[in-house]
Structures are given as C-alpha cells and as structure tokens.
Amino acid sequence: MLGRQGDLARPQAGLATLCEGGRLAGDLVSLAKDRQEGEALLRPAMRGGRCLSDNPDLAAARNHANDQLVRLPEPLARLEPYTYPAEISASLRELTAELDHRAGTDGTPA
C-alpha cells in the first residue's frame, strides 16, 4: 500500500534552465522539495478555490509572449528542427522506481 496521498513527494512541474545571455537551455522536472537552479515553468493560479492574481491585460500578455520568444534557442526562434533538452531529476527517478517496486510493477506502461 502506498499510504495516504500526503505521504507522497509532490512533483514540481518543471524548471527552465538558462544559459548565458538568458536563452533557454533545457527543462528539468524534479520534486518540489528539491532546490534546483532555474525558473519555474508553471506557477500556482488558484489556492483554496480563489485566484491568486488578476489576469493580465492584452498588452501585458503580448509583452510577456515577446519576452519569452527572444529567449528561445536560435534554431527554435528560426522555426528550424531542434531537440530541446528535457530531463527528469535523479530524485524523481528514484521515487518512481520505489513506487513501482511497492506496486509490484517494473514501470513499463500497460
């Protein structure tokens, strides 16, 4: 038995890692308790059924999109084929292996 849901480590949605010049260099999915270098890809929008912030107006949303576009790796900015690196942290892999072991599976999707 895996126990109550609160006993499980909470995954973090992911982190964007930055290289020199502020361009995006890759993503990392890790446990929320892990302290990793990078910038959160997702931020909470609601808590307790309440919005945490106001929605940005159109100009603010447009500015944010433009700011993010200039951070893309050069090939992506030019719409060329590119394999963007994304990794799973060691601690998340270990937790997954432990849960697979407890569940009696090898981790292979059915």
Residue, then its C-alpha position, 0 to 999 in steps of 0.5 A: m500500500l502506498g499510504r495516504q496521498g500526503d505521504l507522497a513527494r509532490p512533483q514540481a512541474g518543471l524548471a527552465t534552465l538558462c544559459e548565458g545571455g538568458r536563452l533557454a537551455g533545457d527543462l528539468v522536472s524534479l520534486a518540489k522539495d528539491r532546490q534546483e537552479g532555474e525558473a519555474l515553468l508553471r506557477p500556482a493560479m488558484r489556492g483554496g478555490r480563489c485566484l491568486s492574481d488578476n489576469p493580465d491585460l492584452a498588452a501585458a500578455r503580448n509583452h510577456a509572449n515577446d519576452q519569452l520568444v527572444r529567449l528561445p534557442e536560435p534554431l527554435a526562434r528560426l522555426e528550424p528542427y531542434t531537440y530541446p533538452a528535457e530531463i527528469s531529476a535523479s530524485l524523481r527517478e528514484l521515487t518512481a522506481e520505489l513506487d513501482h517496486r511497492a506496486g509490484t510493477d517494473g514501470t513499463p506502461a500497460 
